[in-house]
Amino acid sequence: MALGKYSRVDNRRQNSSYCSTVTITVFVGLCLVGVWMMTSSSVVPGQSVDVPAQENKNEVKQQVPESNEINPKQPEDSPGDLPEDATQGDSSTPEEKPEEIPEEKPEEKPEEKLEEKQEEKPEEKPEEKQEEKPEEKPEEKPEEKSNEDTKSDDGSTTETQNGGTNAEDADTKINNGETNTKDGGTKPDDGESNAAGQGDSEKNSTEKKPGTDETETKLDENTGEGEDGETGNDKIDEKVDQKDSKEADKSSDGQANNQGSGELLPSGAQSELLNETTTQSGSWSTQAAESKNEKETQKSSNQQGRYNWKLCNVTAGPDYIPCLDNWQKIRSLHSTKHYEHRERHCPEEPPTCLVPLPEGYKRPIEWPTSREKIWYHNVPHTKLAQIKGHQNWVKVTGEFLTFPGGGTQFKHGALHYIDFISESVPDIVWGKQTRVILDVGCGVASFGGYLFDRDVLTMSFAPKDEHEAQVQFALERGIPAISAVMGTKRLPYPGRVFDAVHCARCRVPWHIEGGKLLLELNRVLRPGGFFVWSATPVYQKLAEDVEIWQAMTELTKTMCWELVSINKDTINGVGVATYRKPTSNDCYEQRSKQEPPLCEASDDPNAAWNVPLQACMHKVPVDSLERGSQWPEQWPARLGKTPYWMLSSQVGVYGKPAPEDFTADYEHWKRVVSNSYLNGIGINWSSVRNAMDMRSVYGGFAAALKDLNVWVMNVITVDSPDTLPIIYERGLFGIYHDWCESFSTYPRSYDLLHADHLFSKVKKRCSMVAVFAEVDRILRPEGKLIVRDNVETINELENMARSMQWEVRMTYSKDKEGLLCVQKSMWRPSESETLTYAIA
């Protein structure tokens, strides 16, 4: 109509300047109307489908002042100086929630409106579109974009928020993904359900206020489960701080953000991080993830090159025990009369090579099945089955070695033999009065294996001799044992700690050389404890047997041992003699002849590491506060009871009065085991049977595992406070050892090794590489090593473990202290190293 007024049809001529003015005015007016329409479409459609006018007003207040504040001359939807991703989030909102869609029609797909708004935007701000395209398209599918970039009122924002959480802590990806499904976050390609979720989110927003309290809690729960808990929490706290100001503004106007999902809405500055994480859950990994994996691979390769592990080429092969297979030293011995060749002879430099695996090695059978059978290829020795098969020691049954439960003195089963002993000596009371015993010359340790059924813990030992791999059979079965011999040195145990000692045809000449070997048993036997001897001199009348019996009778009498009973087991056809050690010194003082003599007062009965044997007896403690003067509490009460001889005037290992120290240690390990070890580090404890605490103190770690089918070898290192008697007093057992030398056990003996601040102390005296090679030797493939130590040591051990291609299950550090859990692999190096001293 305006144009008609100025046309030539009217035949009116107007002033040319007047026409120009009107034309310009009209054009400017049209431009302003167009700008207003486009400006409104870029802001208002950001609201949810059914947001009332008041909420729309609040949303505009939140967005517009931010951009105008930074650059007032720019349009309201211009990126200005805001972070690129903050603008990206705003510009993509119209794609999913057009203003015109009513709440009653959730079936309309956001993808349809996506095209409409993408046609509008280029006319207004082509520069912004160009910036967004290269950032979004490689990372997101179109369906994903419509869900992930929605505003706070859309329940699907949970996925984007969870993506941010995942970026902070990679280990919570799966948990956060599950949260999305539960809380209303939709799958990326599910447009219809997403639209429906928007309506639900809006309805819930009026019911759940304020939103931030709930969402902060959930976010902390989701992100607190990763390995790097501290870092994750710190980053989440930062996100919460950034969000607080905006959340406060919105909640004051009655608007709740993302209540359907229960997650925090990320601020604009975090959008890039969140979108980057979303990509990781798609079909492609990120460059960061790929680069990290490659660096880890290169690091592992570098560590392998640094340590250069090799296989041990030795005569013993897969059964190599460095301190027992030192043939160079054995050949130089002047005599083997006292079994010197079966004692420990460690090489001057401990080996740093790795012991090979037997061909066909498999993961050991779990307890209690392992007591009856093991894999033949794990201990491929048949000689003992040929020699002792008729006595039901061990038999070859297909791919298994089976153990009928017999022994030289109990062909018809260990349980019958055990019950026969308790019937002969009622005071022995298995599992209550008698808890910890020593089995000398144990064979395949069936006696100790079946004593578990009577709640008795047995320290079994036998030499590495012609009875091929007998101790190795025991350990493979899940029965505690070590390789040792009664020769020229004291056994590696304190004095007066075993409740009983057992010998069934153990082939030890107790009566010779003044009874030196029997006197060693007297040293380790608790006053009032029993010596159970089942051997041919007890029940046979051959000349040799009669002579030995007479010698034993005389010796035990001069030692003041009381012969409690002699009984014959008619089923097994054997006899058992049981002696008891005195509980006072009266008998010693009344002897007419002081043979064997009493030890000097300066002779410490607890000194046992490489100490030569002496043919003397230590006096029985009589002071009521001296260890050994009283019998311990019955099991299991003795486990948690502070020993009566630990006094408040004494200072414990950790600096507190001794009784408080003991109690605090026990409580500490109960917390650690229950809160962390049992559930927190991914160990399947049903597969753990043989465990070792490589640096025990009071035995707290072992005590905390009491309710599991696990036995723990507590090791007291020779340079630590001698607390091993306390461990035995609790009804546990252990041994002295120096970790600069190899342990007296076969390779692949233990399912789990635990080391609390051991390595940082050991490396001051010897090679860490050699100690870790020893760890590899005694730990089974797929076995676990748990280390608690300073961060420097933890890092060094982690590098060594990676160099052996072990799996690092968990690392954690705080205040320069760290925790490491690694799992041994089947990997063995291809190169070998010949140890000349170990070649027979």
Secondary structure, DSSP 8 states (H G I E B T S, - for coil): -HHHHTSGGG-----HHHHHHHHHHHHHHHHHHHHHHHHHHHHGGGS-TT--HHHHHHHHHHHHHHHHHH-TTS-TT--TTS-HHHHHHHHTGGGT--TT--TT-TTS-HHHHHHHHHHHHHHH-HHHHHHHHHHHTTT--HHHHHHHT--TTSTTHHHHHHHHHHHH-GGGHHHHHHHHHHHT---TT-HHHHHHHHHHHHHHHTTS--HHHHHHHHHHHHHTTSSSHHHHHHHHHHHHHHHHHHHHHHHHTT---STTTT-----GGGHHHHHHHHHHTSSS--HHHHHHHHHHHHHHHHHHHHH---EEE-TTGGG--TTT--HHHHHT-S--TTSGGGS----SS---SB----TT------TTGGGTEEEGGGS---HHHHHHGGGTS-EEETTEEE--S--TT-TT-HHHHHHHHHHH-GGG-BTTTB-EEEEES-TT-HHHHHHGGGT-EEEEEE-SSSSTTHHHHHHHHT--EEE---SSB--SS-SS-EEEEEEES----TTSGGGHHHHHHHHHEEEEEEEEEESHHHH---HHHHHHHHHHHHHHHHTT-EEEEEEEETTTTEEEEEEE--SSSHHHHH-SS--S-B--TT--TT--TT-B--S-B-----STTSTTSS----TTHHHHS--TT--TTSB-TTSSBHHHHHHHHHHHHHHHIIIIITTTS---GGG--EEEETT-SSSHHHHHTTTSS-EEEEEEETTS---HHHHHHTT--EEEE-TTS--SS-TT-EEEEEEES-HHHHTTTS-HHHHHHHHHHHEEEEEEEEEEEEHHHHHHHHHHHHHTT-EEEEEEEETTEEEEEEE--S---S-EEE-GGG--
